[in-house]
Amino acid sequence: MRVSDLQIKDIVSVNDGKKLGRIVDIDMDINGKINYFVVEERHFFRFFRNSNEINVYMNQIKKIGEDVILVEM
C-alpha cells in the first residue's frame, strides 16, 4: 500500500464515530519506520478557520478499510 492510497481515506475515531480528517504528512525515523501520520482536520468552512493538525500514532490505528481508517484516540 502506498501513502497516496492512505491519503484518500477518511480517518474516523472508533470512540465516537467522528470524522477526524485525512492524512497530509507522515513522520518517519532514519530507518524508514513510520512514527505517526499527520492528519489535518476538515472543516466545511475551511477558509474561515485555521487548520488543526493531529498526530495519529501507529498503535492508535485499529483497522484500515477500503474507504476509512479507524483509530482509537
PDB file of N, CA, C and O in Angstrom:
ATOM      1  N   MET A   1       0.848  -1.172   0.000  1.00  0.00           N
ATOM      2  CA  MET A   1       0.000   0.000   0.000  1.00  0.00           C
ATOM      3  C   MET A   1       0.894   1.236   0.000  1.00  0.00           C
ATOM      4  O   MET A   1       1.910   1.281   0.694  1.00  0.00           O
ATOM      5  N   ARG A   2       0.512   2.219  -0.772  1.00  0.00           N
ATOM      6  CA  ARG A   2       1.270   3.463  -0.861  1.00  0.00           C
ATOM      7  C   ARG A   2       0.658   4.527   0.038  1.00  0.00           C
ATOM      8  O   ARG A   2      -0.513   4.449   0.409  1.00  0.00           O
ATOM      9  N   VAL A   3       1.465   5.515   0.380  1.00  0.00           N
ATOM     10  CA  VAL A   3       0.967   6.623   1.197  1.00  0.00           C
ATOM     11  C   VAL A   3      -0.156   7.349   0.465  1.00  0.00           C
ATOM     12  O   VAL A   3      -1.113   7.798   1.096  1.00  0.00           O
ATOM     13  N   SER A   4      -0.055   7.467  -0.837  1.00  0.00           N
ATOM     14  CA  SER A   4      -1.110   8.137  -1.607  1.00  0.00           C
ATOM     15  C   SER A   4      -2.435   7.371  -1.505  1.00  0.00           C
ATOM     16  O   SER A   4      -3.501   7.982  -1.583  1.00  0.00           O
ATOM     17  N   ASP A   5      -2.384   6.052  -1.333  1.00  0.00           N
ATOM     18  CA  ASP A   5      -3.607   5.272  -1.123  1.00  0.00           C
ATOM     19  C   ASP A   5      -4.226   5.599   0.228  1.00  0.00           C
ATOM     20  O   ASP A   5      -5.450   5.617   0.365  1.00  0.00           O
ATOM     21  N   LEU A   6      -3.394   5.855   1.219  1.00  0.00           N
ATOM     22  CA  LEU A   6      -3.886   6.184   2.555  1.00  0.00           C
ATOM     23  C   LEU A   6      -4.440   7.603   2.621  1.00  0.00           C
ATOM     24  O   LEU A   6      -5.365   7.871   3.388  1.00  0.00           O
ATOM     25  N   GLN A   7      -3.883   8.514   1.824  1.00  0.00           N
ATOM     26  CA  GLN A   7      -4.277   9.918   1.877  1.00  0.00           C
ATOM     27  C   GLN A   7      -5.710  10.162   1.411  1.00  0.00           C
ATOM     28  O   GLN A   7      -6.287  11.193   1.759  1.00  0.00           O
ATOM     29  N   ILE A   8      -6.294   9.270   0.651  1.00  0.00           N
ATOM     30  CA  ILE A   8      -7.661   9.476   0.166  1.00  0.00           C
ATOM     31  C   ILE A   8      -8.703   8.888   1.120  1.00  0.00           C
ATOM     32  O   ILE A   8      -9.904   9.044   0.904  1.00  0.00           O
ATOM     33  N   LYS A   9      -8.240   8.215   2.171  1.00  0.00           N
ATOM     34  CA  LYS A   9      -9.162   7.609   3.141  1.00  0.00           C
ATOM     35  C   LYS A   9      -9.457   8.589   4.276  1.00  0.00           C
ATOM     36  O   LYS A   9      -8.575   9.327   4.716  1.00  0.00           O
ATOM     37  N   ASP A  10     -10.703   8.588   4.742  1.00  0.00           N
ATOM     38  CA  ASP A  10     -11.075   9.400   5.889  1.00  0.00           C
ATOM     39  C   ASP A  10     -10.599   8.715   7.165  1.00  0.00           C
ATOM     40  O   ASP A  10     -10.664   7.491   7.281  1.00  0.00           O
ATOM     41  N   ILE A  11     -10.126   9.502   8.111  1.00  0.00           N
ATOM     42  CA  ILE A  11      -9.724   8.999   9.413  1.00  0.00           C
ATOM     43  C   ILE A  11     -10.922   9.168  10.345  1.00  0.00           C
ATOM     44  O   ILE A  11     -11.426  10.278  10.517  1.00  0.00           O
ATOM     45  N   VAL A  12     -11.380   8.063  10.948  1.00  0.00           N
ATOM     46  CA  VAL A  12     -12.577   8.073  11.787  1.00  0.00           C
ATOM     47  C   VAL A  12     -12.241   7.490  13.151  1.00  0.00           C
ATOM     48  O   VAL A  12     -11.577   6.459  13.252  1.00  0.00           O
ATOM     49  N   SER A  13     -12.708   8.164  14.201  1.00  0.00           N
ATOM     50  CA  SER A  13     -12.492   7.706  15.574  1.00  0.00           C
ATOM     51  C   SER A  13     -13.484   6.594  15.906  1.00  0.00           C
ATOM     52  O   SER A  13     -14.684   6.736  15.671  1.00  0.00           O
ATOM     53  N   VAL A  14     -12.981   5.486  16.454  1.00  0.00           N
ATOM     54  CA  VAL A  14     -13.872   4.405  16.869  1.00  0.00           C
ATOM     55  C   VAL A  14     -14.581   4.750  18.176  1.00  0.00           C
ATOM     56  O   VAL A  14     -15.593   4.136  18.513  1.00  0.00           O
ATOM     57  N   ASN A  15     -14.056   5.728  18.913  1.00  0.00           N
ATOM     58  CA  ASN A  15     -14.656   6.107  20.186  1.00  0.00           C
ATOM     59  C   ASN A  15     -16.017   6.773  20.008  1.00  0.00           C
ATOM     60  O   ASN A  15     -16.970   6.442  20.714  1.00  0.00           O
ATOM     61  N   ASP A  16     -16.110   7.715  19.060  1.00  0.00           N
ATOM     62  CA  ASP A  16     -17.358   8.455  18.889  1.00  0.00           C
ATOM     63  C   ASP A  16     -17.854   8.523  17.452  1.00  0.00           C
ATOM     64  O   ASP A  16     -18.885   9.144  17.191  1.00  0.00           O
ATOM     65  N   GLY A  17     -17.147   7.900  16.514  1.00  0.00           N
ATOM     66  CA  GLY A  17     -17.568   7.897  15.118  1.00  0.00           C
ATOM     67  C   GLY A  17     -17.287   9.193  14.391  1.00  0.00           C
ATOM     68  O   GLY A  17     -17.727   9.371  13.256  1.00  0.00           O
ATOM     69  N   LYS A  18     -16.559  10.106  15.024  1.00  0.00           N
ATOM     70  CA  LYS A  18     -16.268  11.414  14.435  1.00  0.00           C
ATOM     71  C   LYS A  18     -15.226  11.295  13.331  1.00  0.00           C
ATOM     72  O   LYS A  18     -14.206  10.623  13.486  1.00  0.00           O
ATOM     73  N   LYS A  19     -15.502  11.958  12.222  1.00  0.00           N
ATOM     74  CA  LYS A  19     -14.544  12.023  11.126  1.00  0.00           C
ATOM     75  C   LYS A  19     -13.474  13.046  11.498  1.00  0.00           C
ATOM     76  O   LYS A  19     -13.777  14.221  11.709  1.00  0.00           O
ATOM     77  N   LEU A  20     -12.220  12.596  11.579  1.00  0.00           N
ATOM     78  CA  LEU A  20     -11.133  13.453  12.043  1.00  0.00           C
ATOM     79  C   LEU A  20     -10.458  14.226  10.921  1.00  0.00           C
ATOM     80  O   LEU A  20      -9.940  15.319  11.154  1.00  0.00           O
ATOM     81  N   GLY A  21     -10.452  13.691   9.729  1.00  0.00           N
ATOM     82  CA  GLY A  21      -9.807  14.364   8.605  1.00  0.00           C
ATOM     83  C   GLY A  21      -9.109  13.372   7.707  1.00  0.00           C
ATOM     84  O   GLY A  21      -9.503  12.209   7.613  1.00  0.00           O
ATOM     85  N   ARG A  22      -8.060  13.846   7.043  1.00  0.00           N
ATOM     86  CA  ARG A  22      -7.275  12.994   6.143  1.00  0.00           C
ATOM     87  C   ARG A  22      -5.792  13.196   6.388  1.00  0.00           C
ATOM     88  O   ARG A  22      -5.363  14.230   6.900  1.00  0.00           O
ATOM     89  N   ILE A  23      -5.020  12.192   6.013  1.00  0.00           N
ATOM     90  CA  ILE A  23      -3.570  12.228   6.185  1.00  0.00           C
ATOM     91  C   ILE A  23      -2.973  13.245   5.215  1.00  0.00           C
ATOM     92  O   ILE A  23      -3.249  13.216   4.016  1.00  0.00           O
ATOM     93  N   VAL A  24      -2.147  14.147   5.757  1.00  0.00           N
ATOM     94  CA  VAL A  24      -1.475  15.134   4.915  1.00  0.00           C
ATOM     95  C   VAL A  24       0.038  14.964   4.928  1.00  0.00           C
ATOM     96  O   VAL A  24       0.728  15.496   4.059  1.00  0.00           O
ATOM     97  N   ASP A  25       0.562  14.223   5.910  1.00  0.00           N
ATOM     98  CA  ASP A  25       2.007  14.056   6.015  1.00  0.00           C
ATOM     99  C   ASP A  25       2.300  12.849   6.899  1.00  0.00           C
ATOM    100  O   ASP A  25       1.411  12.345   7.586  1.00  0.00           O
ATOM    101  N   ILE A  26       3.540  12.391   6.879  1.00  0.00           N
ATOM    102  CA  ILE A  26       3.957  11.309   7.769  1.00  0.00           C
ATOM    103  C   ILE A  26       5.272  11.698   8.436  1.00  0.00           C
ATOM    104  O   ILE A  26       6.043  12.489   7.892  1.00  0.00           O
ATOM    105  N   ASP A  27       5.521  11.140   9.608  1.00  0.00           N
ATOM    106  CA  ASP A  27       6.782  11.328  10.307  1.00  0.00           C
ATOM    107  C   ASP A  27       7.458   9.965  10.370  1.00  0.00           C
ATOM    108  O   ASP A  27       6.877   8.991  10.848  1.00  0.00           O
ATOM    109  N   MET A  28       8.710   9.909   9.876  1.00  0.00           N
ATOM    110  CA  MET A  28       9.462   8.657   9.862  1.00  0.00           C
ATOM    111  C   MET A  28      10.794   8.850  10.567  1.00  0.00           C
ATOM    112  O   MET A  28      11.332   9.956  10.625  1.00  0.00           O
ATOM    113  N   ASP A  29      11.320   7.742  11.105  1.00  0.00           N
ATOM    114  CA  ASP A  29      12.660   7.804  11.677  1.00  0.00           C
ATOM    115  C   ASP A  29      13.691   7.584  10.567  1.00  0.00           C
ATOM    116  O   ASP A  29      13.325   7.406   9.405  1.00  0.00           O
ATOM    117  N   ILE A  30      14.966   7.596  10.920  1.00  0.00           N
ATOM    118  CA  ILE A  30      16.015   7.492   9.899  1.00  0.00           C
ATOM    119  C   ILE A  30      16.061   6.122   9.231  1.00  0.00           C
ATOM    120  O   ILE A  30      16.681   5.969   8.178  1.00  0.00           O
ATOM    121  N   ASN A  31      15.408   5.119   9.835  1.00  0.00           N
ATOM    122  CA  ASN A  31      15.362   3.774   9.252  1.00  0.00           C
ATOM    123  C   ASN A  31      14.157   3.569   8.348  1.00  0.00           C
ATOM    124  O   ASN A  31      14.001   2.501   7.755  1.00  0.00           O
ATOM    125  N   GLY A  32      13.306   4.578   8.236  1.00  0.00           N
ATOM    126  CA  GLY A  32      12.138   4.473   7.372  1.00  0.00           C
ATOM    127  C   GLY A  32      10.888   3.968   8.074  1.00  0.00           C
ATOM    128  O   GLY A  32       9.861   3.763   7.425  1.00  0.00           O
ATOM    129  N   LYS A  33      10.952   3.764   9.388  1.00  0.00           N
ATOM    130  CA  LYS A  33       9.789   3.312  10.147  1.00  0.00           C
ATOM    131  C   LYS A  33       8.867   4.507  10.390  1.00  0.00           C
ATOM    132  O   LYS A  33       9.315   5.573  10.811  1.00  0.00           O
ATOM    133  N   ILE A  34       7.572   4.315  10.118  1.00  0.00           N
ATOM    134  CA  ILE A  34       6.608   5.391  10.315  1.00  0.00           C
ATOM    135  C   ILE A  34       6.317   5.541  11.800  1.00  0.00           C
ATOM    136  O   ILE A  34       5.924   4.582  12.465  1.00  0.00           O
ATOM    137  N   ASN A  35       6.514   6.757  12.316  1.00  0.00           N
ATOM    138  CA  ASN A  35       6.202   7.053  13.711  1.00  0.00           C
ATOM    139  C   ASN A  35       4.735   7.421  13.860  1.00  0.00           C
ATOM    140  O   ASN A  35       4.034   6.878  14.712  1.00  0.00           O
ATOM    141  N   TYR A  36       4.274   8.349  13.025  1.00  0.00           N
ATOM    142  CA  TYR A  36       2.878   8.770  13.078  1.00  0.00           C
ATOM    143  C   TYR A  36       2.465   9.441  11.775  1.00  0.00           C
ATOM    144  O   TYR A  36       3.300   9.871  10.980  1.00  0.00           O
ATOM    145  N   PHE A  37       1.163   9.517  11.583  1.00  0.00           N
ATOM    146  CA  PHE A  37       0.586  10.234  10.461  1.00  0.00           C
ATOM    147  C   PHE A  37       0.107  11.593  10.950  1.00  0.00           C
ATOM    148  O   PHE A  37      -0.437  11.705  12.049  1.00  0.00           O
ATOM    149  N   VAL A  38       0.307  12.613  10.147  1.00  0.00           N
ATOM    150  CA  VAL A  38      -0.219  13.938  10.453  1.00  0.00           C
ATOM    151  C   VAL A  38      -1.556  14.053   9.730  1.00  0.00           C
ATOM    152  O   VAL A  38      -1.635  13.921   8.509  1.00  0.00           O
ATOM    153  N   VAL A  39      -2.608  14.303  10.514  1.00  0.00           N
ATOM    154  CA  VAL A  39      -3.964  14.376   9.973  1.00  0.00           C
ATOM    155  C   VAL A  39      -4.458  15.813  10.102  1.00  0.00           C
ATOM    156  O   VAL A  39      -4.418  16.399  11.184  1.00  0.00           O
ATOM    157  N   GLU A  40      -4.919  16.370   8.997  1.00  0.00           N
ATOM    158  CA  GLU A  40      -5.490  17.713   9.005  1.00  0.00           C
ATOM    159  C   GLU A  40      -6.991  17.594   9.197  1.00  0.00           C
ATOM    160  O   GLU A  40      -7.679  16.925   8.426  1.00  0.00           O
ATOM    161  N   GLU A  41      -7.487  18.248  10.230  1.00  0.00           N
ATOM    162  CA  GLU A  41      -8.927  18.230  10.474  1.00  0.00           C
ATOM    163  C   GLU A  41      -9.623  18.969   9.348  1.00  0.00           C
ATOM    164  O   GLU A  41      -9.152  20.013   8.894  1.00  0.00           O
ATOM    165  N   ARG A  42     -10.732  18.432   8.903  1.00  0.00           N
ATOM    166  CA  ARG A  42     -11.509  19.035   7.825  1.00  0.00           C
ATOM    167  C   ARG A  42     -12.669  19.818   8.402  1.00  0.00           C
ATOM    168  O   ARG A  42     -13.371  19.355   9.301  1.00  0.00           O
ATOM    169  N   HIS A  43     -12.854  21.001   7.874  1.00  0.00           N
ATOM    170  CA  HIS A  43     -13.978  21.841   8.275  1.00  0.00           C
ATOM    171  C   HIS A  43     -14.721  22.264   7.027  1.00  0.00           C
ATOM    172  O   HIS A  43     -14.118  22.495   5.979  1.00  0.00           O
ATOM    173  N   PHE A  44     -16.041  22.365   7.147  1.00  0.00           N
ATOM    174  CA  PHE A  44     -16.838  22.766   5.996  1.00  0.00           C
ATOM    175  C   PHE A  44     -16.448  24.169   5.537  1.00  0.00           C
ATOM    176  O   PHE A  44     -16.291  24.417   4.341  1.00  0.00           O
ATOM    177  N   PHE A  45     -16.293  25.084   6.492  1.00  0.00           N
ATOM    178  CA  PHE A  45     -15.881  26.441   6.166  1.00  0.00           C
ATOM    179  C   PHE A  45     -14.393  26.593   6.439  1.00  0.00           C
ATOM    180  O   PHE A  45     -13.977  27.369   7.300  1.00  0.00           O
ATOM    181  N   ARG A  46     -13.609  25.846   5.698  1.00  0.00           N
ATOM    182  CA  ARG A  46     -12.178  25.769   5.902  1.00  0.00           C
ATOM    183  C   ARG A  46     -11.485  27.116   5.686  1.00  0.00           C
ATOM    184  O   ARG A  46     -10.441  27.380   6.282  1.00  0.00           O
ATOM    185  N   PHE A  47     -12.062  27.965   4.836  1.00  0.00           N
ATOM    186  CA  PHE A  47     -11.428  29.240   4.542  1.00  0.00           C
ATOM    187  C   PHE A  47     -11.487  30.198   5.724  1.00  0.00           C
ATOM    188  O   PHE A  47     -10.667  31.111   5.823  1.00  0.00           O
ATOM    189  N   PHE A  48     -12.436  30.002   6.611  1.00  0.00           N
ATOM    190  CA  PHE A  48     -12.631  30.913   7.720  1.00  0.00           C
ATOM    191  C   PHE A  48     -11.978  30.434   9.014  1.00  0.00           C
ATOM    192  O   PHE A  48     -11.990  31.150  10.015  1.00  0.00           O
ATOM    193  N   ARG A  49     -11.415  29.246   9.002  1.00  0.00           N
ATOM    194  CA  ARG A  49     -10.828  28.686  10.217  1.00  0.00           C
ATOM    195  C   ARG A  49      -9.390  28.284   9.955  1.00  0.00           C
ATOM    196  O   ARG A  49      -9.013  27.967   8.827  1.00  0.00           O
ATOM    197  N   ASN A  50      -8.605  28.301  10.998  1.00  0.00           N
ATOM    198  CA  ASN A  50      -7.250  27.773  10.904  1.00  0.00           C
ATOM    199  C   ASN A  50      -7.334  26.256  10.874  1.00  0.00           C
ATOM    200  O   ASN A  50      -8.180  25.659  11.539  1.00  0.00           O
ATOM    201  N   SER A  51      -6.455  25.640  10.102  1.00  0.00           N
ATOM    202  CA  SER A  51      -6.475  24.181  10.065  1.00  0.00           C
ATOM    203  C   SER A  51      -5.747  23.647  11.287  1.00  0.00           C
ATOM    204  O   SER A  51      -4.687  24.149  11.663  1.00  0.00           O
ATOM    205  N   ASN A  52      -6.315  22.647  11.888  1.00  0.00           N
ATOM    206  CA  ASN A  52      -5.714  21.981  13.034  1.00  0.00           C
ATOM    207  C   ASN A  52      -5.162  20.650  12.580  1.00  0.00           C
ATOM    208  O   ASN A  52      -5.768  19.958  11.761  1.00  0.00           O
ATOM    209  N   GLU A  53      -4.021  20.298  13.112  1.00  0.00           N
ATOM    210  CA  GLU A  53      -3.422  19.015  12.795  1.00  0.00           C
ATOM    211  C   GLU A  53      -3.340  18.172  14.060  1.00  0.00           C
ATOM    212  O   GLU A  53      -3.092  18.675  15.155  1.00  0.00           O
ATOM    213  N   ILE A  54      -3.557  16.879  13.873  1.00  0.00           N
ATOM    214  CA  ILE A  54      -3.396  15.946  14.969  1.00  0.00           C
ATOM    215  C   ILE A  54      -2.457  14.840  14.504  1.00  0.00           C
ATOM    216  O   ILE A  54      -2.362  14.556  13.310  1.00  0.00           O
ATOM    217  N   ASN A  55      -1.773  14.225  15.445  1.00  0.00           N
ATOM    218  CA  ASN A  55      -0.873  13.118  15.136  1.00  0.00           C
ATOM    219  C   ASN A  55      -1.567  11.819  15.488  1.00  0.00           C
ATOM    220  O   ASN A  55      -2.088  11.660  16.591  1.00  0.00           O
ATOM    221  N   VAL A  56      -1.570  10.896  14.548  1.00  0.00           N
ATOM    222  CA  VAL A  56      -2.137   9.571  14.768  1.00  0.00           C
ATOM    223  C   VAL A  56      -0.975   8.580  14.727  1.00  0.00           C
ATOM    224  O   VAL A  56      -0.368   8.344  13.683  1.00  0.00           O
ATOM    225  N   TYR A  57      -0.686   8.011  15.895  1.00  0.00           N
ATOM    226  CA  TYR A  57       0.426   7.066  16.008  1.00  0.00           C
ATOM    227  C   TYR A  57      -0.013   5.684  15.533  1.00  0.00           C
ATOM    228  O   TYR A  57      -1.200   5.357  15.543  1.00  0.00           O
ATOM    229  N   MET A  58       0.938   4.898  15.127  1.00  0.00           N
ATOM    230  CA  MET A  58       0.659   3.591  14.541  1.00  0.00           C
ATOM    231  C   MET A  58      -0.124   2.689  15.492  1.00  0.00           C
ATOM    232  O   MET A  58      -0.963   1.909  15.041  1.00  0.00           O
ATOM    233  N   ASN A  59       0.130   2.777  16.793  1.00  0.00           N
ATOM    234  CA  ASN A  59      -0.582   1.915  17.736  1.00  0.00           C
ATOM    235  C   ASN A  59      -2.030   2.367  17.950  1.00  0.00           C
ATOM    236  O   ASN A  59      -2.805   1.650  18.583  1.00  0.00           O
ATOM    237  N   GLN A  60      -2.402   3.524  17.444  1.00  0.00           N
ATOM    238  CA  GLN A  60      -3.778   4.002  17.545  1.00  0.00           C
ATOM    239  C   GLN A  60      -4.649   3.522  16.392  1.00  0.00           C
ATOM    240  O   GLN A  60      -5.875   3.597  16.469  1.00  0.00           O
ATOM    241  N   ILE A  61      -4.025   3.029  15.321  1.00  0.00           N
ATOM    242  CA  ILE A  61      -4.774   2.546  14.159  1.00  0.00           C
ATOM    243  C   ILE A  61      -5.318   1.163  14.472  1.00  0.00           C
ATOM    244  O   ILE A  61      -4.565   0.252  14.818  1.00  0.00           O
ATOM    245  N   LYS A  62      -6.629   1.013  14.347  1.00  0.00           N
ATOM    246  CA  LYS A  62      -7.279  -0.264  14.650  1.00  0.00           C
ATOM    247  C   LYS A  62      -7.614  -1.051  13.392  1.00  0.00           C
ATOM    248  O   LYS A  62      -7.555  -2.281  13.395  1.00  0.00           O
ATOM    249  N   LYS A  63      -7.967  -0.347  12.311  1.00  0.00           N
ATOM    250  CA  LYS A  63      -8.356  -1.046  11.081  1.00  0.00           C
ATOM    251  C   LYS A  63      -8.199  -0.103   9.902  1.00  0.00           C
ATOM    252  O   LYS A  63      -8.569   1.069   9.979  1.00  0.00           O
ATOM    253  N   ILE A  64      -7.650  -0.616   8.815  1.00  0.00           N
ATOM    254  CA  ILE A  64      -7.584   0.134   7.568  1.00  0.00           C
ATOM    255  C   ILE A  64      -8.543  -0.542   6.605  1.00  0.00           C
ATOM    256  O   ILE A  64      -8.310  -1.663   6.153  1.00  0.00           O
ATOM    257  N   GLY A  65      -9.631   0.163   6.299  1.00  0.00           N
ATOM    258  CA  GLY A  65     -10.642  -0.364   5.397  1.00  0.00           C
ATOM    259  C   GLY A  65     -10.497   0.199   4.004  1.00  0.00           C
ATOM    260  O   GLY A  65      -9.514   0.873   3.696  1.00  0.00           O
ATOM    261  N   GLU A  66     -11.478  -0.077   3.161  1.00  0.00           N
ATOM    262  CA  GLU A  66     -11.432   0.405   1.787  1.00  0.00           C
ATOM    263  C   GLU A  66     -11.610   1.916   1.693  1.00  0.00           C
ATOM    264  O   GLU A  66     -10.988   2.568   0.854  1.00  0.00           O
ATOM    265  N   ASP A  67     -12.471   2.479   2.569  1.00  0.00           N
ATOM    266  CA  ASP A  67     -12.767   3.906   2.499  1.00  0.00           C
ATOM    267  C   ASP A  67     -12.285   4.693   3.709  1.00  0.00           C
ATOM    268  O   ASP A  67     -12.090   5.905   3.617  1.00  0.00           O
ATOM    269  N   VAL A  68     -12.091   4.024   4.842  1.00  0.00           N
ATOM    270  CA  VAL A  68     -11.738   4.726   6.079  1.00  0.00           C
ATOM    271  C   VAL A  68     -10.612   4.025   6.815  1.00  0.00           C
ATOM    272  O   VAL A  68     -10.329   2.848   6.592  1.00  0.00           O
ATOM    273  N   ILE A  69      -9.980   4.779   7.695  1.00  0.00           N
ATOM    274  CA  ILE A  69      -9.006   4.246   8.637  1.00  0.00           C
ATOM    275  C   ILE A  69      -9.593   4.493  10.017  1.00  0.00           C
ATOM    276  O   ILE A  69      -9.839   5.640  10.391  1.00  0.00           O
ATOM    277  N   LEU A  70      -9.819   3.431  10.775  1.00  0.00           N
ATOM    278  CA  LEU A  70     -10.402   3.547  12.113  1.00  0.00           C
ATOM    279  C   LEU A  70      -9.284   3.666  13.129  1.00  0.00           C
ATOM    280  O   LEU A  70      -8.345   2.870  13.145  1.00  0.00           O
ATOM    281  N   VAL A  71      -9.404   4.691  13.988  1.00  0.00           N
ATOM    282  CA  VAL A  71      -8.378   4.937  15.001  1.00  0.00           C
ATOM    283  C   VAL A  71      -9.028   5.075  16.370  1.00  0.00           C
ATOM    284  O   VAL A  71     -10.182   5.485  16.493  1.00  0.00           O
ATOM    285  N   GLU A  72      -8.258   4.723  17.392  1.00  0.00           N
ATOM    286  CA  GLU A  72      -8.713   4.906  18.764  1.00  0.00           C
ATOM    287  C   GLU A  72      -7.910   6.055  19.371  1.00  0.00           C
ATOM    288  O   GLU A  72      -6.703   5.933  19.582  1.00  0.00           O
ATOM    289  N   MET A  73      -8.577   7.157  19.645  1.00  0.00           N
ATOM    290  CA  MET A  73      -7.900   8.359  20.147  1.00  0.00           C
ATOM    291  C   MET A  73      -8.130   8.511  21.628  1.00  0.00           C
ATOM    292  O   MET A  73      -7.640   9.464  22.234  1.00  0.00           O
TER     293      MET A  73
END
